[in-house]
Amino acid sequence: MDAAEVSRDDLFKACESLFGTDIDVSVEFLRYLKPAGVKAAYRKKALETHPDRAVLLEGQADFMETRFKEINLAYQLLQEFLSCPWKYSLDETGAIYKRRQSPVKPAARRKTHSPKTEPSYRGRMPSRRLLFGQYLYYAGHISLASMIKAIVWQRLQRPSVGSIAASWGWIEGADILDVLRSRRYGEKFGECALRRGYISKYQLLLLLDRQRTIQPQIGGYFIEQGMLDSLQLYRAIAEMKKHNKKFWSY
């Protein structure tokens, strides 16, 4: 596919196919997306949706094949986008990317610069409850890029709402396919399944609670990457709780 034909929605949908609909895909997300993260997400999804698994899932062969094709197309699109990002620039008005002209090098010798560091947030703390990754960013402990990487890391290890619902016998393969095809832009899987009548509001709450319970804690990413130690993590959690306590909703 030619880059000029790729729209912002095409790339957003490709990201949702690989990372799930509970990720807030945005232009900033695309800017910080890395090949390693896309590849890891693809491998996970490819294993989950490979047609060979249809042998273990009676009556779901068509569903698995369709999902596998969708995952592969999404991966190819994002690979093409990430393979040569210098050819594109973000266009706020429309179809996301326009081909960028090769810059003309100045005749004068360029000055050497120190390696770029990721900028930290320097504004006010938002007057609302925050998730832990958000709090770390707004408190200036991490950059926006680090927050996105942590969210992707957590998402890759989090079971999908659809897979949990299927394991509990609340939804079948054909129903999952219908939900995936019926999602509105930005709509999460569970929200669409509720709207389509496959699950109740109470069931959705149980599914989301189960998903939160078994997913890895996002703080583990920052310790794993050496960005925070255990004491710093403990203090940041205490600070976040103190902040969020100001905005309890009843």
DRENKELUM-882984 format. One record per residue: x, y, z of N, C-alpha, C, O in turn; residue in one letter. Coordinates in steps of 0.02 Angstrom, whole numbers, plus 50000, padded with zeros to 5 digits. Example, Ala and Ser with C-alpha at 12.3 -4.5 7.8 and 13.67 -1.06 7.14 Angstrom:
BEGIN
506604971650390506154977550390506604983550390507124983450423A/506424988850354506844994750357506455000250394506705005750402S/
END
This chain:
BEGIN
500424994050000500005000050000500445006250000500905006750040M/500305011049955500685017149952500555021350014499995021550039D/501075024650038501015028650099500475034050093500135035650142A/500395036650032499895041950023499185039450032498735043350045A/499085032850027498425029950034498265028050106497705026250122E/498765028450149498675026450219498375032150259498655037550261V/497795030950289497475036050330497635034950403497885029650424S/497495040050442497595039550514497175033950543497415030150586R/496545033250521496105028050547496375021050530496305016450570D/496695020250471496985013850453497505011750504497515005950527D/497935016350523498465014850571498185013850641498425009550678L/497675017850659497365017050725497055010050730497125006650781F/496695007950678496375001450679496884995850681496774990650713K/497444996750646497964991650647498254990950717498384985450740A/498344996650751498594996450821498094992950866498284989050909C/497444994350857496934991150898496914983650886496794979750933E/497034981450823497044974250808497604970750845497504965150869S/498184973950851498754970850883498774971850959498944967350996L/498594977950981498674979551052498014979351091498034979551153F/497444979051056496804978951091496474985751094496804990851086G/495824985751104495444991951102495474995851168495215001351172T/495784992951220495824996651282496445001051285496575004351336D/496835001151231497385005851225497115012251192496765011851142I/497275018051220497055024351191497535026151134498035029551145D/497375023751074497805025051017497735032350995497175034850988V/498285035550984498285042650964498885043950920499285039450908S/498945050050895499525051850855500155051150897500675049050872V/500125053050962500705052351005500905044951013501495043351015E/500405040651017500535033451022500925031150960501405027450966F/500705033450900501045031650838501765034250836502215030850812L/501865040250862502535043150861503035039150902503615038550884R/502795036350957503245032751002503235025150991503575021451026Y/502855022850942502815015750927503485013250900503785016650858L/503715007550924504365004750904504264997950871503794994250888K/504704996050823504654989550789504644983650837504284978850827P/505044984050891505074978450938504394977450972504184971750983A/504054982950989503404982451021502884979650974502464975550994G/502904981750911502434979150860502554971750849502074967850844V/503184969750845503344962750833503124958250891502864952850880K/503234960650952503024956751011502264955951013502014950551028A/501904961450997501174961050997500934956350942500454952550953A/501254956550885501064952250829501164944950847500724940750835Y/501724943250876501864936250894501344933650942501104927950934R/501164937650992500664935551041499984934351007499664929251018K/499774939150965499124938450931499134932850880498634929250872K/499704931950845499744926650795499674919750827499354915350798A/499964918950885499904912550921499184911350943498944905650941L/498854916750964498154916050987497674914550931497174911150941E/497824917050871497334916650816497544912050759497204911750708T/498104908550766498334904250711497794898950695497514895950741H/497654897750631497134892850611497234885950641496744882150649P/497854884150656497974877450685497624876650752497464871050772D/497494882250786497154881750851496414880050843496084878250891R/496154880750782495454879250770495284871950786494714870250800A/495794867650783495694860650800495464859950872495074855550890V/495714864550915495534864350986494904868251001494634867751056L/494674872150953494094876350964493554874450914493514877250860L/493144869750932492644867050886492174872550861491924876650899E/492074872450795491604877150765491864884250757491474888750741G/492514885350769492794892050765493324892750712493714897550714Q/493364888250665493884888350614493844894750572494354897950560A/493244896650550493164902650509493364908950548493684913450522D/493154909050611493324914750654494084915450661494354920950655F/494424909950675495154910050685495504912250621495974916250624M/495274909750564495594911550501495514918950486495984922250464E/494904921650498494784928650485495214933050531495504938050509T/495244931350594495644935150642496384934850625496744939750632R/496614928950604497324928150587497504932650528498044935650528F/497064932950478497184937350421497194944650442497614948550418K/496734946450486496694953350510497334955350546497604960750536E/497594950750589498204952050627498804952850580499214957250589I/498834948650529499394949050481499374955450441499904958550429N/498784957550420498724963850382498924969850425499264974450402L/498704969650488498874975150534499624975450545499924980850545A/499934969650552500664969350563501044971950502501514975850509Y/500824969950442501154972250381501094979850374501574983250355Q/500504982550389500404989750383500844993650430501154998550410L/500884991350493501304994850542502044993950527502444998450541L/502234988150500502924987050480503134991950425503674994950428Q/502694992850376502834997450321502905004550347503335008350325E/502465006350394502475013050422503125014350461503425019650456F/503345009250501503925010050543504585008950507505115011050531L/504565005750448505185004150412505545010450387506155010550383S/505165015650371505485021750346505095027850368504815031450326C/505065029150434504665034850459504925041650436504545046550436P/505565041950418505835048350397505525050950332505625056750314W/505165046750297504845048850235504185052450247503875055050200K/503965052550309503305055150323503315060550377503765060750419Y/502815064750375502715069650429501975069650446501555068650402S/501815070850508501125070850530500745076750501500995082450500L/500145075450477499725080750449499095081150492498685076550490D/499015086550529498465087050576497785087450541497265086050572E/497785089450478497145090750445496845084650412496245084450400T/497245079750396496945074350357497295067850360497475065350413G/497395065050301497615058150296498335057650316498775058850275A/498455056150369498985056750417499665058850391500005062850423I/499875056150335500565057250316500655060050246500305058050199Y/501105064750240501295067450175502045066250166502435066650213K/502235064650105502935063250093503355069450106503185074950085R/503885068450141504315073950162504895074750112505195069850091R/505045080850094505595082250048506255081250085506305082650145Q/506765078850050507415077850081507695084550101507715089150060S/507925085350162508185091850184508835093650149509235089250134P/508935100150137509555102450106510055103850161509915107750207V/510625100650158511125101450209511465108350202511665110150147K/511545111950256511885118450252512625117550238512925112450255P/512915122550206513625122150188514065122550250514595119450253A/513845126350299514255127150359514275120650399513805116650396A/514815119650436514895113650476514395113750533514285118750567R/514095107950543513585107550596513915106950665514445103950673R/513585109850713513815109250781513625102450809513095099750791K/514045099850852513875093450883513415094650942513475099650977T/512945090050950512455090751005512505084651050512675079151028H/512345085751112512325080051159511715075851142511235078351114S/511725069351160511165064851146510515067651173510495070451228P/509985066751135509325069251156509065065351215509125059251218K/508765068851261508435065651317507685066751310507465072051286T/507295061851331506575062351324506315067651372506455067351432E/505925072451347505685077951391505185075551443504795070951430P/505215078551501504745076951554504185082251556504275087851532S/503625080351584503065084951590503225090251642503495088651695Y/503065096551627503225102051673502615106351691502685111651721R/502025104051672501435107951687501145106351756501465103251798G/500515108451765500175107051828499915099951830499765096951778R/499855097351890499555090751899498805091251884498475095651911M/498535086951841497815087251825497375086451888497545082751934P/496825090051888496355089851945495855084251935495255085451927S/496095078151935495675072251927496065066151950496675066451960R/495705060751959496025054451978496465051951921496285052751862R/497025049051937497505046751886497685039451898497715037051954L/497825035951843498125029351847498865030251864499135035651858L/499185024751884499865025451910500355027951856500755032351870F/500305025251796500745027551742500635034851727501115038551715G/500015037051727499855044051715500145048451771500415053851758Q/500075046051832500335050051888501095050951882501355056451893Y/501445045551866502175045951859502365051051806502855054751814L/501985051151751502135055851697502005063051719502435067451712Y/501415064351747501235071251767501655073651826501725079651836Y/501925069051865502355070951921503075072151898503495074151938A/503205070851835503875072051807504365066451819504965067251808G/504125060551842504575054951855504775051251791505325048451787H/504345051251740504475047751678504255052151619503885056951628I/504485050451560504285054051499503655050951471503435045651492S/503355054451423502765051851389502925045351353502525040651353L/503515045151321503725039051285503775033151333503565027551316A/504045034351392504115028851442503425026551466503325020551476S/502955031151474502285029251495501955024851442501645019851459M/502025026751378501725022851325502045015851321501695010851312I/502705015551327503045009051326502805004651383502714998651374K/502705007551441502465003751499501755001151487501604995451505A/501335005351457500645003251443500644997451393500264992651402I/501064997951341501114992651291501374986251324501114980751311V/501884986851366502154981051402501614977651443501554971451442W/501224981551479500684978651519500154975451476499894970051491Q/499984978851420499464976351376499644969651344499214965351335R/500284968751328500504962551296500434956551343500394950851320L/500414957851408500364952351456499664951851486499544947751531Q/499214955951462498534956051490498064951851446498044952851385R/497694947251475497204943351435496644947951412496434952451449P/496394946751352495854950951326495194949251360495094943751385S/494744954151361494074953151388493724947451351493374943451381V/493814947351284493494942151244493724935151262493314930451265G/494374934351274494644927651291494394925451360494274919551370S/494334930151407494084928351473493354926351469493144921451499I/492964930351431492244928751423492154921951390491704918251409A/492584920351341492534913951306492714908251354492394902951353A/493224909251395493434903951442492904902751495492864897251523S/492484907751510491944906951558491294904551525490794903551558W/491314903651459490724901151423490184906351412489614904551400G/490354912751417489864918151409489794920451337489294923551319W/490284918751295490274921051226490634915951183491104912651206I/490434915151120490734910251075491114913651020491084919751011E/491484909650981491914912250929491564916650879491794922050862G/490984914250855490604918150805490374924750835490334929850800A/490204924750900489984930850933490574935850939490484941850930D/491164933150955491754937350960491894940750893492054946750891I/491844936950840491944939750773491444945250758491624950350728L/490824944250777490304949350766490464955750805490374961250779D/490704954850866490884960750907491464964550875491444970650871V/491964960850852492544964050821492354967950758492634973250744L/491884965150721491664968450660491204974350674491144978950633R/490874974250732490364979350747490614985150789490234989850802S/491234984750810491494990050853491494996850819491674997450760R/491275001950855491325008750831492025011350845492405008450885R/492205016750813492875019450822492995021150895492605024750926Y/493535018450923493715019850993493335015651044493465016351104G/492875011551022492465007551067492855001351089493144997851048E/492854999951153493184994051179492774987851167492164988251156K/493104982051168492774975751154492184974651201491634972951179F/492304975551266491774974351315491184978951307490614976951316G/491314985251289490774990051278490344988051219489734988551221E/490684985651165490314983551106489914977151121489344976451099C/490214972451157489874966251174489254967651216488734964351209A/489294972651261488724974751301488184977851256487594976351263L/488404982251212487924985551167487584980551121486994981451104R/487934975451100487644970351055487234965151092486914960851061R/487234965451159486814960951198487124954151214486764949651236G/487774953351204488084946951218488234946051292488254940351317Y/488344951551327488474951151399488074956651434487874961551402I/487974955851499487624960951537488134965751567488734964551565S/487884971251595488324976151626488684973051685489274974451697K/488334968851722488644965451779489194960851757489724960551787Y/489074957151702489584952651676490194956551652490764954351662Q/490084962351621490644966451599491064968751657491684968751653L/490744970651712491114972751772491534966951799492104967951820L/491254960951798491624955051822492224953651776492764951951800L/492124954251711492654953051663493224958151672493814956251671L/493054964451680493554969651688493934968751754494534969951757L/493574966751806493894965551871494384959751866494934960051893D/494174954451831494624948651821495244950651781495794948551797R/495144954651730495694956951688496194960951728496804960051723Q/495934965551770496374969651812496754965351863497334966651878R/496414960251888496714956051941497314952151915497814951551950T/497264949451855497794944851831498304948251786498794945151766I/498204954751769498714958051728499304960051773499214961051833Q/499904960651745500474962751786500404970051805500114974051768P/500664971851862500644978751885501124982951844501694980751832Q/500914988751822501324992951777501964995151811502464996551776I/501974995551877502584997451912503154992551900503734994451904G/502984986251885503494981251871503924983051811504514981351808G/503624986651763504004988651704504554993451723505124992751699Y/504404998351765504895003451783505465000551826506035002751821F/505304995551867505834992151904506254987851857506864987851861I/505924984251811506264980051763506744983951720507284981551703E/506554990151702506964994451660507474998551700507875002251671Q/507464997851765507945001551807507785008951813508225012851830G/507155010851799506965017851801506765020051872506825025851890M/506525015251912506345016451981506565010452022506585004851998L/506755011752085506875006052130506265004952173505775008652168D/506284999952215505694998052255505465003752301504865004852309S/505945007252331505775012652377505445018452339504945021152361L/505725020252281505435025652240504735023752217504285027952215Q/504655017352199503995015052177503485015552234502925017852224L/503685013452293503245013752352503045020952367502455022252381Y/503525025452364503375032552378502915035552325502465039352341R/503025033652262502615036352207501895033852214501425037652201A/501805027552234501135024852244500785028552301500185030152295I/501145029952355500855033652411500655040752389500135043252409A/501085043952349500935050652324500305050652279499885055052284E/500265045452236499685044952192499035044052232498535047152216M/499055039852283498465038652324498255045052359497665046552366K/498745048852382498595055252416498265060052367497795063652384K/498525060152305498235064552254497525062252237497065066352236H/497435055852224496785053252203496255053952257495655054452242N/496475053952320496005054452375495615061052373495065061652400K/495905066052340495585072652336494995072552287494575077052287K/494965067352246494475067352192494045061152193493845058652140F/493885058652252493425052852256492755054852228492505060252241W/492465050352189491785051652163491305046852199491455040952207S/490745049452219490265045452257489645044252215489175040952237Y/
END
